[in-house]
């Protein structure tokens, strides 16, 4: 924790020294890219800030999330909008940069005058940028980032009100699913952890260590790798020498593929079980047959098991021209985050941040989302939609696609 706090502190200093004001682009939700703007007679639109990595290694997650949010906003506008106004998305690419992500949120607040925020994929970006939503008393629903600290950054009693909510599965829950698969289901006790050097990887590996400790176990090796590192053989050789029976991972697609490919080059055939990012298209494509059999927690697997899921998958294909979703959980969580925000705005009958926050904490209407049906998903003491490991699916790579590893269906209702 101390190295993380030091790193986070340095990031904040850098953030405060940033001088340039970066431009933003407002995108009408029902006609993204078409240049449509409201006519002079319309009421001002409700502006929602959407930030995430739309370029770079994390882009498959960010682009999937953004499209899910766009689909939901378009459906809302087709039904008349919210409070008699159109929803307008203000979209910005944070490039998975903590400093840029924080600057974007400041721009959303002070220049674009957004009503609320959605998105954010990378844990470090979330921790660096959501504090600006908090200080401005503007709600943000984190659609993708999973770091366990995200919704705890501004909890009572230190903070009277918390403006940070989340629909993705926290790393605490994911660690429980990963360890249950490795230890509970497979009976493995000698486990190696490979994680990237970002906040996401470091904090996720700590959650794995904590979860193993609760079972009376410790990893036989904990190995770190850098983003864009391609040869993972040194870390894997140390893990194999320590007698590891499986590799538990915390990273993103490209580097995870390099782990799988390096394992194949070493001829080391042990299970690869990791966080939800093992479902990224970049992992599956770069690892090819070496991705087969990898298992991971998933909030949504692209099969139509409910009417809401069927409608979403059809809407995705209409919007993109393809049935393939690069990262299905990110798309579904983006979609659901927009629906939950819309329900709160309707209930609040207001665009004031404190009233929307209060509505989110006390939602009356049930929301039929893709991940689950949400019934009072948040409360003043809880800003997570997912609270139990049984609400999360276990996915597996088979024939180049993510499928259900088990037939049992998780609890798909809200807390």
C-alpha positions as CSV (number, residue, x, y, z in Angstrom):
1,X,0.0,0.0,0.0
2,X,2.8,2.4,0.8
3,X,4.4,2.2,-2.7
4,X,0.9,2.8,-4.2
5,X,0.3,5.8,-2.0
6,X,3.6,7.3,-3.0
7,X,3.0,6.7,-6.7
8,X,-0.5,8.1,-6.4
9,X,0.9,11.2,-4.6
10,X,3.4,11.8,-7.4
11,X,0.6,11.4,-10.0
12,X,-1.4,14.1,-8.2
13,X,1.6,16.5,-8.1
14,X,2.0,16.0,-11.9
15,X,-1.7,16.5,-12.3
16,X,-1.7,19.8,-10.6
17,X,1.2,21.1,-12.7
18,X,-0.7,20.4,-15.9
19,X,-1.4,23.8,-17.6
20,X,-2.8,23.1,-21.1
21,X,-6.6,23.1,-21.5
22,X,-7.6,20.2,-23.7
23,X,-10.5,20.4,-26.1
24,X,-13.6,18.3,-25.8
25,X,-16.2,17.2,-28.4
26,X,-19.9,17.0,-27.6
27,X,-21.5,14.0,-29.4
28,X,-25.3,13.7,-29.7
29,X,-26.2,10.2,-28.5
30,X,-28.8,9.4,-31.1
31,X,-26.6,10.3,-34.1
32,X,-23.0,10.0,-33.1
33,X,-20.6,11.3,-35.8
34,X,-23.5,12.7,-37.9
35,X,-23.0,16.3,-36.8
36,X,-26.6,16.7,-35.6
37,X,-27.2,19.5,-33.1
38,X,-30.4,20.5,-31.3
39,X,-32.4,23.1,-33.1
40,X,-32.8,26.6,-31.5
41,X,-36.3,25.7,-30.1
42,X,-35.2,22.7,-28.1
43,X,-34.4,22.8,-24.4
44,X,-30.7,22.4,-23.6
45,X,-29.6,18.8,-23.7
46,X,-28.5,16.9,-20.6
47,X,-24.7,16.5,-21.0
48,X,-23.0,13.4,-19.7
49,X,-19.3,13.1,-19.7
50,X,-17.9,9.8,-21.1
51,X,-14.2,9.2,-20.7
52,X,-12.1,6.1,-21.3
53,X,-9.2,4.8,-23.4
54,X,-10.4,4.9,-27.0
55,X,-6.9,4.4,-28.3
56,X,-3.9,2.3,-27.2
57,X,-3.7,-1.1,-25.5
58,X,-6.8,-0.6,-23.4
59,X,-8.9,0.6,-26.3
60,X,-10.9,-2.7,-26.8
61,X,-12.4,-2.1,-23.3
62,X,-12.9,1.6,-23.8
63,X,-14.5,1.3,-27.3
64,X,-16.8,-1.5,-26.2
65,X,-17.9,0.5,-23.1
66,X,-18.5,3.7,-25.2
67,X,-20.6,1.8,-27.7
68,X,-22.7,0.3,-24.9
69,X,-23.3,3.8,-23.5
70,X,-24.1,5.2,-26.9
71,X,-26.7,2.5,-27.5
72,X,-28.4,3.2,-24.2
73,X,-28.4,6.9,-24.8
74,X,-29.8,6.5,-28.3
75,X,-32.7,4.4,-26.9
76,X,-33.4,7.0,-24.3
77,X,-33.5,9.8,-26.9
78,X,-35.7,7.7,-29.2
79,X,-38.2,7.4,-26.3
80,X,-38.2,11.2,-25.6
81,X,-35.1,11.7,-23.6
82,X,-35.0,12.6,-19.9
83,X,-37.1,15.3,-18.3
84,X,-38.1,16.5,-21.8
85,X,-34.4,16.9,-22.9
86,X,-32.1,15.0,-25.1
87,X,-29.1,13.2,-23.7
88,X,-25.9,14.4,-25.2
89,X,-22.6,12.5,-24.6
90,X,-19.4,14.5,-24.3
91,X,-16.8,11.9,-25.1
92,X,-13.0,12.1,-24.5
93,X,-10.2,9.7,-25.0
94,X,-8.1,9.5,-21.8
95,X,-5.5,7.2,-23.4
96,X,-5.3,5.3,-20.1
97,X,-3.3,8.2,-18.7
98,X,-3.9,9.2,-15.0
99,X,-3.0,12.9,-15.7
100,X,-5.0,13.2,-18.9
101,X,-8.0,11.5,-17.3
102,X,-8.0,14.0,-14.5
103,X,-7.7,16.9,-16.9
104,X,-10.6,15.6,-18.9
105,X,-12.8,15.4,-15.9
106,X,-11.9,19.0,-14.9
107,X,-12.9,20.1,-18.4
108,X,-16.1,18.2,-18.2
109,X,-17.0,20.0,-15.0
110,X,-15.8,23.5,-15.6
111,X,-16.2,24.0,-19.3
112,X,-18.7,21.4,-20.6
113,X,-21.0,21.6,-17.5
114,X,-21.8,17.9,-17.5
115,X,-24.6,16.7,-15.3
116,X,-22.9,13.4,-14.5
117,X,-20.0,11.2,-15.6
118,X,-19.8,7.7,-17.0
119,X,-17.0,5.4,-18.0
120,X,-13.4,5.1,-16.9
121,X,-11.7,1.8,-17.6
122,X,-8.3,1.9,-15.9
123,X,-8.1,1.8,-12.1
124,X,-5.3,4.4,-11.9
125,X,-7.2,6.8,-14.0
126,X,-10.3,6.4,-11.9
127,X,-8.5,7.1,-8.6
128,X,-6.8,10.2,-10.1
129,X,-9.8,11.7,-11.8
130,X,-13.0,10.8,-9.8
131,X,-11.9,13.1,-7.0
132,X,-12.8,16.0,-9.3
133,X,-16.4,14.7,-9.6
134,X,-16.5,14.3,-5.9
135,X,-15.3,17.8,-5.2
136,X,-17.9,19.2,-7.6
137,X,-20.7,17.1,-6.1
138,X,-21.3,15.5,-9.5
139,X,-22.2,11.8,-9.6
140,X,-20.0,9.4,-11.6
141,X,-20.9,5.8,-12.4
142,X,-17.7,3.8,-13.1
143,X,-18.6,1.5,-15.9
144,X,-15.4,-0.7,-16.2
145,X,-12.6,0.0,-13.7
146,X,-12.4,-2.7,-11.1
147,X,-9.9,-1.6,-8.4
148,X,-11.3,-2.4,-5.0
149,X,-10.5,1.1,-3.7
150,X,-12.6,3.0,-6.3
151,X,-15.8,3.3,-4.4
152,X,-14.1,3.5,-1.0
153,X,-12.1,6.6,-1.8
154,X,-14.7,9.0,-0.4
155,X,-16.7,6.9,2.1
156,X,-18.3,8.2,5.3
157,X,-17.5,9.1,8.0
158,X,-14.5,10.9,6.5
159,X,-16.7,12.2,3.7
160,X,-20.4,13.0,4.3
161,X,-21.4,12.1,0.8
162,X,-19.9,9.8,-1.8
163,X,-20.5,10.6,-5.4
164,X,-18.7,7.6,-6.9
165,X,-20.8,4.5,-7.9
166,X,-19.8,1.4,-9.9
167,X,-21.4,-1.4,-12.0
168,X,-18.3,-3.5,-12.7
169,X,-17.1,-6.4,-10.5
170,X,-14.5,-5.2,-7.9
171,X,-11.1,-6.9,-7.8
172,X,-12.1,-8.2,-4.3
173,X,-14.9,-10.2,-5.9
174,X,-12.9,-11.2,-8.9
175,X,-10.1,-12.5,-6.6
176,X,-12.7,-14.6,-4.8
177,X,-13.8,-16.2,-8.1
178,X,-10.3,-16.8,-9.3
179,X,-9.1,-18.4,-6.1
180,X,-12.2,-20.5,-5.8
181,X,-11.6,-21.9,-9.3
182,X,-7.9,-22.6,-8.6
183,X,-8.2,-23.9,-5.0
184,X,-11.8,-24.8,-4.4
185,X,-12.6,-26.4,-7.8
186,X,-9.2,-27.7,-9.0
187,X,-7.6,-28.4,-5.6
188,X,-4.4,-26.5,-6.5
189,X,-2.3,-25.1,-3.7
190,X,0.9,-23.9,-5.3
191,X,0.0,-20.8,-7.3
192,X,2.0,-18.1,-9.0
193,X,0.8,-14.6,-9.6
194,X,1.9,-12.6,-12.6
195,X,0.7,-9.0,-12.7
196,X,1.5,-5.8,-14.6
197,X,3.1,-2.8,-13.0
198,X,0.1,-0.5,-13.2
199,X,-2.2,0.3,-10.3
200,X,-4.6,-2.2,-11.7
201,X,-2.1,-5.0,-11.7
202,X,-0.5,-4.2,-8.3
203,X,-3.7,-3.7,-6.4
204,X,-5.3,-6.8,-8.1
205,X,-2.4,-9.0,-7.1
206,X,-2.7,-7.7,-3.6
207,X,-6.4,-8.8,-3.6
208,X,-5.3,-12.3,-4.8
209,X,-2.7,-12.5,-2.0
210,X,-5.3,-11.5,0.6
211,X,-7.8,-14.0,-0.7
212,X,-5.2,-16.8,-0.7
213,X,-4.2,-15.9,2.8
214,X,-7.8,-16.4,4.0
215,X,-7.5,-20.0,2.8
216,X,-4.2,-20.5,4.6
217,X,-2.2,-20.2,1.4
218,X,0.5,-18.0,0.0
219,X,1.6,-17.7,-3.6
220,X,4.8,-19.5,-4.4
221,X,5.9,-16.7,-6.7
222,X,4.7,-13.1,-7.4
223,X,6.1,-11.7,-10.6
224,X,5.7,-8.3,-12.1
225,X,5.9,-7.2,-15.8
226,X,5.8,-3.9,-17.6
227,X,3.3,-2.7,-20.2
228,X,4.5,-3.6,-23.7
229,X,6.8,-6.3,-22.3
230,X,6.8,-9.2,-24.7
231,X,9.0,-11.9,-23.3
232,X,7.6,-13.3,-20.1
233,X,9.9,-16.4,-20.0
234,X,12.1,-15.1,-17.1
235,X,9.1,-14.6,-14.8
236,X,7.5,-17.9,-15.9
237,X,10.8,-19.8,-15.4
238,X,11.0,-18.5,-11.8
239,X,7.3,-19.5,-11.2
240,X,7.9,-23.0,-12.7
241,X,11.0,-23.4,-10.6
242,X,9.0,-22.6,-7.5
243,X,6.6,-25.5,-8.3
244,X,3.6,-23.4,-9.4
245,X,0.6,-25.6,-10.5
246,X,-1.2,-22.6,-12.1
247,X,-0.6,-19.0,-13.2
248,X,-3.0,-16.4,-11.8
249,X,-2.9,-13.2,-13.8
250,X,-3.7,-9.5,-13.5
251,X,-3.0,-7.4,-16.6
252,X,-4.5,-6.5,-19.9
253,X,-4.9,-8.3,-23.2
254,X,-1.6,-7.8,-25.1
255,X,0.7,-8.7,-22.1
256,X,-1.6,-11.6,-21.1
257,X,-1.2,-13.0,-24.6
258,X,2.6,-12.7,-24.2
259,X,2.3,-14.8,-21.0
260,X,0.3,-17.5,-22.8
261,X,2.7,-17.5,-25.8
262,X,5.7,-17.6,-23.5
263,X,4.2,-20.5,-21.6
264,X,3.8,-22.4,-24.9
265,X,7.4,-21.6,-25.9
266,X,8.6,-23.1,-22.6
267,X,6.4,-26.1,-23.0
268,X,4.9,-25.4,-19.6
269,X,1.3,-26.6,-19.6
270,X,-0.5,-25.4,-16.4
271,X,-3.9,-23.6,-16.1
272,X,-4.1,-19.9,-16.7
273,X,-6.7,-18.2,-14.5
274,X,-7.0,-14.5,-14.2
275,X,-9.1,-11.4,-14.0
276,X,-11.8,-10.5,-16.4
277,X,-9.4,-9.0,-18.9
278,X,-8.5,-12.5,-20.2
279,X,-11.7,-12.0,-22.2
280,X,-10.2,-9.1,-24.2
281,X,-10.2,-9.5,-27.9
282,X,-6.5,-8.6,-28.0
283,X,-5.7,-11.5,-25.7
284,X,-7.6,-14.0,-27.7
285,X,-6.3,-12.8,-31.1
286,X,-2.6,-12.4,-30.1
287,X,-2.5,-15.7,-28.1
288,X,-4.5,-17.7,-30.7
289,X,-4.6,-21.4,-29.7
290,X,-2.5,-20.6,-26.6
291,X,-5.5,-18.8,-25.2
292,X,-7.6,-21.9,-25.2
293,X,-8.8,-23.0,-21.8
294,X,-8.0,-19.7,-19.9
295,X,-10.6,-19.0,-17.4
296,X,-11.8,-15.7,-15.9
297,X,-14.7,-13.9,-14.0
298,X,-17.2,-12.3,-16.3
299,X,-20.2,-10.1,-15.6
300,X,-21.6,-10.8,-19.1
301,X,-21.0,-13.4,-21.7
302,X,-22.4,-12.6,-25.1
303,X,-25.3,-15.0,-25.1
304,X,-29.0,-14.1,-25.0
305,X,-30.1,-15.6,-21.7
306,X,-32.6,-12.9,-20.9
307,X,-34.8,-10.6,-23.0
308,X,-32.7,-7.6,-22.1
309,X,-29.5,-9.4,-23.2
310,X,-31.2,-10.5,-26.5
311,X,-32.3,-6.9,-27.2
312,X,-28.9,-5.5,-26.4
313,X,-27.1,-8.0,-28.6
314,X,-29.5,-7.1,-31.5
315,X,-29.0,-3.4,-30.9
316,X,-25.2,-3.8,-30.9
317,X,-25.3,-5.6,-34.3
318,X,-27.5,-2.8,-35.7
319,X,-25.3,-0.1,-34.4
320,X,-21.9,-1.6,-35.4
321,X,-22.8,-3.9,-38.3
322,X,-21.1,-6.8,-36.5
323,X,-22.3,-9.3,-33.9
324,X,-18.9,-9.5,-32.4
325,X,-18.2,-7.4,-29.3
326,X,-14.5,-6.9,-28.5
327,X,-15.1,-7.0,-24.7
328,X,-18.7,-7.9,-23.9
329,X,-18.6,-7.1,-20.1
330,X,-17.4,-3.6,-20.9
331,X,-20.1,-3.0,-23.4
332,X,-22.9,-4.4,-21.1
333,X,-21.6,-2.4,-18.1
334,X,-21.5,0.8,-20.2
335,X,-25.1,0.2,-21.3
336,X,-26.3,-0.5,-17.8
337,X,-24.5,2.5,-16.3
338,X,-26.4,4.8,-18.6
339,X,-29.7,3.2,-17.8
340,X,-29.1,3.5,-14.0
341,X,-28.1,7.2,-14.4
342,X,-31.3,7.8,-16.4
343,X,-33.4,6.1,-13.8
344,X,-31.9,8.3,-11.1
345,X,-32.4,11.5,-13.1
346,X,-36.0,10.6,-13.7
347,X,-36.6,9.9,-10.0
348,X,-34.7,13.1,-8.9
349,X,-36.7,15.2,-11.4
350,X,-33.6,17.4,-11.4
351,X,-30.1,17.8,-12.9
352,X,-28.6,18.8,-9.5
353,X,-25.8,16.5,-8.5
354,X,-26.8,16.0,-4.8
355,X,-30.3,15.1,-5.8
356,X,-29.2,12.6,-8.5
357,X,-26.8,11.0,-6.0
358,X,-29.6,10.7,-3.4
359,X,-31.8,9.1,-6.1
360,X,-29.1,6.6,-7.0
361,X,-28.8,5.6,-3.4
362,X,-32.6,5.1,-3.2
363,X,-33.7,4.0,-6.6
364,X,-37.4,2.9,-6.6
365,X,-37.7,1.7,-10.2
366,X,-36.4,-1.7,-11.2
367,X,-33.9,-1.4,-14.1
368,X,-33.7,-4.2,-16.6
369,X,-30.0,-4.2,-17.4
370,X,-27.8,-6.5,-19.4
371,X,-25.6,-7.7,-16.5
372,X,-28.7,-8.1,-14.2
373,X,-32.0,-6.7,-13.2
374,X,-31.3,-3.9,-10.7
375,X,-33.5,-3.6,-7.7
376,X,-32.3,-0.9,-5.3
377,X,-28.7,-1.6,-6.5
378,X,-27.2,1.1,-4.3
379,X,-27.7,2.5,-0.8
380,X,-26.0,5.4,1.2
381,X,-23.6,2.8,2.6
382,X,-23.0,0.8,-0.6
383,X,-22.1,2.1,-4.1
384,X,-21.5,-1.3,-5.7
385,X,-24.1,-3.1,-7.8
386,X,-22.2,-6.4,-7.4
387,X,-21.7,-7.7,-3.9
388,X,-21.5,-11.4,-4.1
389,X,-19.2,-13.8,-6.0
390,X,-22.2,-15.8,-7.2
391,X,-23.4,-12.8,-9.2
392,X,-20.4,-13.3,-11.5
393,X,-20.0,-15.9,-14.3
394,X,-16.9,-18.0,-14.9
395,X,-15.9,-17.7,-18.5
396,X,-13.5,-19.8,-20.6
397,X,-11.8,-19.4,-23.9
398,X,-13.0,-22.1,-26.3
399,X,-12.5,-22.1,-30.1
400,X,-11.4,-18.4,-29.9
401,X,-14.5,-17.2,-28.0
402,X,-15.5,-16.6,-24.4
403,X,-18.2,-19.1,-23.3
404,X,-19.7,-20.2,-20.0
405,X,-17.2,-22.5,-18.2
406,X,-20.1,-23.7,-16.1
407,X,-23.8,-24.2,-16.8
408,X,-24.9,-22.9,-13.4
409,X,-26.4,-19.4,-13.8
410,X,-25.3,-16.8,-11.2
411,X,-27.7,-14.7,-9.1
412,X,-28.7,-12.1,-11.7
413,X,-30.6,-9.8,-9.4
414,X,-29.4,-6.7,-7.6
415,X,-28.4,-6.7,-3.9
